Amino acid sequence: MAHRTLKLLTVAAAAAAAALLGGTTASAATTAVTWSTDHSAATSSGTRWLEKGGSILASTLTVQGELKNTGAGCFSLWSMTVHDFTPTPARKIATQCGPGTTPVSFKVRYAPTTTSSVYVCKDGGSQDCGQRTSITHWPIQQPAAPAPSAR
């Protein structure tokens, strides 16, 4: 019974996502949504967007930005993704040692049941880290800005 309920929920989520994503245009697919996260003397920020594939299960979440360190030591940006309720190992995206800025760019296979987050850690490891920031919360694609109202 629990397996059937989980299957129904997964199908319903996929159908809802297909309805939401199916109406997007090519220009909307490249509209970016901002993200940011920090820890101690380091900040990381940028934009993210969804690139539609041939089907709802073949999309790609593209993430770009920068990791900036204003203090001593090394800081790294890490990403953690969960596909279909199964976590993948955390992966180090970029590292900046000492003051400076390093570019950030990575892609994540995306489906309606994907969740992904980014976070900054000190000293290249994953023990002393800041809060995780979701990069898969809605909207994945930024909605069009409303037209200015006439007065």
Secondary structure, DSSP 8 states (H G I E B T S, - for coil): -HHHHHHHHHHHHHHHHHHHHHT--TTGGG--EEEEEEETTEEEEEEEEEE--SSGGGEEEEEEEEEEE-SSSEEEEEEEEEETTEE---EEEEEEESSEEEEEEEEEEE-TTEEEEEEEEETTSSSSB---EESSSS-SS----------
